[in-house]
Amino acid sequence: MNRFEKRRKKAQELMAKQEVVALQVTSRENYYYLTGDVRNVARLFLPQEGEPTIIVFDEEVEAAAKNSGIPDVRGWRTPAQLMQIFFQLVKTHSVAEKKVGFCTHSNPGFLVYKFLRSNPKMKVIENEEVLMHLRYSKDEEELEAMKKAAEVAAKGVSAAISAVKPGVTEIEVAGEAEYAMRRAGAMRYGSSTFVDSGPHSIYLHGGTTKRKIENGDLVVVDVHPVVDMYSSDCARTIVCGEASQKQKELIQTYADIQKTIVQSIKPGWLVSQVTKAFTEAFTAKGYGDIWIPGPVHGVGLEFEEWPHPSHYFGHGQLEIGGNWTLAIGHSILPVKNVGGVKIEDTIQVTSEGGKSLTKTD
């Protein structure tokens, strides 16, 4: 068995334990994880018992079969044909009234709604309820890909920092970052690049606008390149021009706290302990009331994947394992009339503590 076939077998074993009769895989990340085939629009039907079926556009059948090693690859030319193939599989495997996994968070809501209307007796779960038990801990090949992504992220951050000058727009700075990351090997971005300056730096969820950066602005840069299908999540905060004493203090405070916590994380920690450690540290510095919680989430095939306690509160009780890869420092420290600070790294959890995969100046 190759590594992808082994993953499918392990997934089927977990499906049996959870009484999941099939996985309908549509996200490119889960599809790649189980097949080794890189494809933007493809579907994998994985039954609890038996062999899987791939569904792709008709012209891609040969390539999908070759890349995945899966013999049953079915092609479609119209959306109606695509749905017909899928419903044939539902009927063949008798899953219409049983528990089936879907990539619900990557599917538009209206498609999930339409499917459930057509299959009212089917119980749908998220595929991650099965697959993340396999995806949490990364093997050596996955870690190598993530190290490459981290190197690309560092080049993007460096290019962005070099571009920050008074009068330059956030969009222009993001463009320099993205150009550098593409040149360095980014196949795409897990999310848009954030360049948040001045009053925008206190925003929890950033972006880029036509705003011209001004002298004295705090500027938050957050990049999310994908290399060899694996992601990195990295953020840095700088000052355009000369930093004030307060700005220096905020940046150093965040950096020191984040570094200490990264070095402290070990297998056996609960995910909630990361948030607790940040909260206690910022509170000790006098920022407990203004710091926004939510400093940790998983990184891997997706720039934000499980564990994701901000979206799934129960994930706080998950026990972190060896070779889990996490983003640490995800949240903003916003100070009115000064700006916001964010310092984020993708780390690998080891028995000696967290090991940052991101190395920037």
C-alpha positions in Angstrom: 0.0 0.0 0.0 1.2 3.5 -0.7 0.7 6.2 2.0 -2.6 7.4 0.5 -4.1 3.9 0.3 -3.1 3.4 4.0 -4.9 6.6 4.8 -8.0 5.4 3.2 -7.9 2.1 5.0 -7.4 3.9 8.4 -10.3 6.2 7.5 -12.5 3.2 6.8 -11.6 1.7 10.2 -12.5 5.0 11.9 -15.8 5.1 9.9 -16.7 1.6 11.2 -16.1 2.7 14.8 -18.3 5.8 14.2 -20.9 4.0 12.2 -20.3 6.2 9.2 -21.2 4.3 6.0 -19.5 6.6 3.5 -17.6 9.8 3.0 -18.5 12.1 0.1 -15.2 14.1 -0.2 -15.3 17.3 -2.2 -12.7 19.6 -0.6 -9.4 19.6 -2.5 -7.6 19.2 0.8 -9.4 16.0 2.0 -9.4 14.7 -1.6 -5.7 15.1 -1.9 -5.1 13.6 1.6 -6.9 10.4 0.6 -5.8 10.1 -3.1 -2.5 12.0 -3.6 -4.1 13.6 -6.7 -4.0 17.4 -6.9 -7.3 18.6 -8.4 -9.5 21.6 -7.7 -12.9 20.1 -8.6 -13.1 16.4 -7.9 -15.2 14.1 -5.7 -14.2 10.9 -3.8 -16.8 8.5 -2.6 -15.3 6.3 0.1 -17.5 3.6 1.4 -16.9 2.0 4.8 -16.3 -1.3 3.1 -15.0 -1.8 -0.5 -13.2 0.3 -3.0 -13.5 4.1 -3.5 -14.8 5.9 -6.6 -13.5 9.2 -8.0 -15.8 11.5 -9.9 -14.2 14.1 -12.2 -14.8 16.1 -15.3 -14.7 13.7 -18.3 -11.4 15.0 -19.7 -9.6 14.4 -16.4 -10.5 10.7 -15.9 -7.2 9.4 -17.2 -5.1 11.8 -15.2 -7.0 11.2 -12.0 -6.7 7.4 -12.3 -3.0 7.6 -13.0 -2.2 10.0 -10.1 -4.4 8.3 -7.5 -4.0 4.6 -8.5 -7.7 4.3 -8.0 -9.2 2.3 -10.9 -12.9 3.4 -10.5 -12.8 6.9 -11.9 -16.1 8.2 -13.5 -16.4 11.2 -15.7 -19.1 13.7 -16.2 -19.8 16.5 -18.7 -22.9 18.1 -17.3 -24.0 18.9 -13.7 -26.9 16.5 -14.3 -24.5 13.7 -15.1 -22.4 14.5 -12.0 -25.4 14.2 -9.7 -26.6 11.0 -11.5 -23.3 9.3 -10.8 -23.4 10.3 -7.2 -27.0 9.2 -6.6 -26.1 5.9 -8.3 -23.4 5.4 -5.7 -25.8 6.3 -2.9 -28.2 3.7 -4.2 -25.5 1.0 -4.8 -24.1 1.3 -1.3 -27.5 1.8 0.3 -26.6 4.9 2.3 -29.7 7.0 1.7 -30.9 6.5 5.3 -27.6 6.2 7.1 -24.8 8.4 8.4 -22.6 9.9 5.7 -19.7 12.4 5.9 -19.5 15.5 3.8 -17.0 18.3 3.4 -19.7 20.7 4.7 -17.5 23.7 5.5 -16.1 23.8 1.9 -19.5 23.4 0.2 -21.7 26.4 -0.4 -24.6 26.4 2.0 -27.2 26.2 -0.7 -25.7 23.0 -2.1 -25.8 21.3 1.4 -29.4 22.5 1.8 -30.4 21.1 -1.6 -28.8 17.8 -0.9 -30.4 17.4 2.5 -33.8 18.3 1.0 -33.3 15.5 -1.5 -32.1 13.0 1.2 -34.2 13.9 4.3 -33.4 10.6 6.0 -29.7 10.8 5.7 -27.7 11.9 8.7 -24.8 14.1 7.6 -21.6 14.7 9.6 -18.5 16.7 8.8 -15.8 14.6 7.2 -13.4 16.2 9.6 -15.1 14.2 12.4 -13.4 11.2 10.8 -10.4 12.5 8.9 -8.9 14.9 11.4 -8.0 12.0 13.7 -5.6 11.1 10.9 -4.6 14.7 9.9 -3.8 16.2 13.3 -0.3 14.6 13.5 1.9 15.3 10.5 4.3 12.8 9.0 7.8 13.7 7.7 6.7 14.4 4.2 3.9 16.7 5.4 6.3 18.5 7.7 8.8 19.0 4.9 6.0 20.6 2.7 5.0 22.8 5.7 8.6 23.9 6.2 8.7 25.0 2.5 5.5 26.9 2.9 6.9 28.6 6.0 10.0 29.6 4.0 7.7 31.1 1.3 5.7 32.9 4.0 8.9 34.5 5.3 9.8 35.8 1.9 6.3 37.2 1.5 6.5 39.0 4.9 10.0 40.3 4.1 8.8 41.7 0.7 5.8 43.3 2.4 7.9 45.0 5.1 10.3 46.3 2.5 7.3 47.8 0.6 5.9 49.7 3.6 6.4 53.4 3.1 4.3 56.6 3.5 1.9 57.0 0.6 1.9 53.3 -0.4 -1.5 51.6 -0.3 -2.2 48.4 1.6 -3.1 46.7 -1.7 0.3 47.6 -3.1 2.1 46.1 -0.1 0.0 42.9 -0.4 0.9 42.8 -4.1 4.6 42.8 -3.3 4.1 40.0 -0.8 2.1 37.9 -3.1 4.5 38.4 -6.0 7.4 37.3 -3.8 5.5 34.2 -2.6 4.5 33.2 -6.1 8.1 33.5 -7.2 9.2 31.4 -4.3 6.8 28.6 -5.1 3.3 29.4 -3.7 0.8 27.4 -5.7 -2.1 29.5 -4.2 -3.1 31.2 -1.0 -5.2 29.6 1.8 -6.7 33.1 2.4 -6.2 36.5 1.1 -3.1 38.4 2.2 -3.8 40.9 5.0 -2.1 44.3 5.2 -3.9 46.3 7.9 -2.5 49.8 8.6 -3.2 52.5 11.1 -6.9 52.3 12.3 -7.3 49.1 10.3 -4.6 47.4 12.4 -7.1 46.9 15.3 -9.5 44.9 13.2 -9.8 41.3 14.2 -10.3 40.0 10.6 -8.1 42.0 8.2 -7.8 42.5 4.5 -6.4 45.1 2.2 -7.8 48.4 1.0 -6.8 51.5 -1.0 -5.9 53.2 2.2 -2.5 54.9 2.0 -0.1 54.0 4.8 1.0 57.0 6.9 4.1 57.7 8.8 3.8 56.3 12.3 1.2 53.7 11.4 1.3 50.2 12.9 1.0 47.8 10.0 -0.1 44.2 10.5 1.0 41.8 7.7 -0.6 38.3 7.6 0.2 35.8 4.8 -1.1 32.3 4.0 0.8 30.6 1.2 0.2 27.0 0.1 3.2 25.0 -1.2 2.9 21.3 -2.3 -0.7 21.4 -0.9 0.4 22.4 2.6 -0.1 25.8 4.3 1.7 28.3 6.5 0.2 31.1 8.5 2.5 33.9 9.5 1.9 37.4 10.8 4.2 40.3 11.8 3.6 43.8 12.9 5.9 46.8 12.0 5.8 50.5 12.2 5.9 52.8 9.2 8.8 55.1 10.0 9.9 55.8 13.6 8.1 53.8 16.2 6.8 55.5 19.4 7.8 54.1 22.7 4.3 52.7 23.2 4.4 51.0 19.8 7.7 49.4 20.6 6.4 48.3 24.0 3.3 46.6 22.4 5.3 44.8 19.7 7.9 43.6 22.2 5.3 42.5 24.7 3.4 40.4 22.1 6.6 39.0 20.8 7.9 37.9 24.2 4.6 36.4 25.3 4.1 34.5 22.0 7.7 33.2 22.0 7.4 32.0 25.6 4.2 30.1 25.0 5.5 28.6 21.7 8.5 27.2 23.6 6.3 25.9 26.4 3.7 23.9 24.4 4.2 20.2 24.6 2.2 17.0 23.8 -0.4 16.6 26.6 -1.5 20.2 26.7 -5.1 20.9 26.2 -5.9 23.3 23.4 -7.6 25.6 25.9 -4.3 25.9 27.8 -2.9 27.9 25.0 -5.6 30.5 25.3 -5.3 30.4 29.1 -1.5 31.0 28.9 -2.0 34.0 26.6 -4.8 35.5 28.8 -2.7 35.2 32.0 0.4 36.7 30.3 -1.5 39.7 28.8 -3.4 40.2 32.1 -0.1 40.4 33.9 1.1 43.1 31.5 -2.2 45.1 32.0 -3.8 44.2 28.7 -6.1 41.4 29.9 -9.3 43.4 29.3 -8.4 44.5 25.7 -6.6 41.5 24.3 -9.0 39.5 22.0 -8.9 35.7 22.8 -8.5 33.1 20.1 -4.7 32.7 19.7 -4.6 29.1 18.4 -5.9 27.0 15.5 -4.6 24.1 13.4 -2.6 24.5 10.2 -1.9 21.9 7.6 -3.6 21.2 4.3 -5.7 24.2 5.3 -4.4 27.5 6.7 -7.1 27.2 9.3 -8.1 23.6 10.2 -9.0 21.6 13.3 -8.4 22.2 16.2 -10.3 25.4 15.8 -11.6 26.3 19.3 -13.0 29.7 18.1 -15.4 27.9 15.8 -15.8 24.6 17.8 -15.8 25.3 21.5 -15.3 21.7 22.3 -11.9 21.7 20.7 -10.6 23.4 23.7 -10.7 20.0 25.5 -8.6 18.3 22.8 -5.3 17.0 24.0 -2.4 18.3 21.8 -0.3 15.5 20.3 3.2 15.2 18.9 3.8 16.7 15.5 0.5 18.6 15.6 1.0 21.8 13.7 -0.6 25.0 15.1 -0.8 28.7 14.4 0.1 30.5 17.6 -0.6 34.2 18.0 -3.7 34.4 15.8 -5.5 37.2 17.7 -5.1 40.9 17.9 -3.9 43.1 20.8 -5.8 46.4 20.0 -5.0 49.6 21.8 -7.0 52.6 21.0 -5.2 55.6 19.6 -2.1 53.5 19.1 -3.1 50.5 16.9 -3.2 46.8 16.9 -0.4 44.2 17.1 -0.4 40.6 15.9 2.6 38.2 15.8 1.7 34.7 14.5 3.8 31.6 13.6 3.1 28.1 12.4 4.7 25.7 14.9 5.4 22.0 15.2 4.7 20.5 18.6 7.5 18.3 19.9 8.4 16.7 23.2 10.9 19.5 23.8 8.2 22.2 23.2 6.9 24.1 20.2 9.2 24.5 17.2 8.5 27.5 15.0 8.5 26.6 11.3 8.5 30.3 10.4 11.8 32.1 10.3 11.6 35.8 9.5 13.8 38.8 10.1 
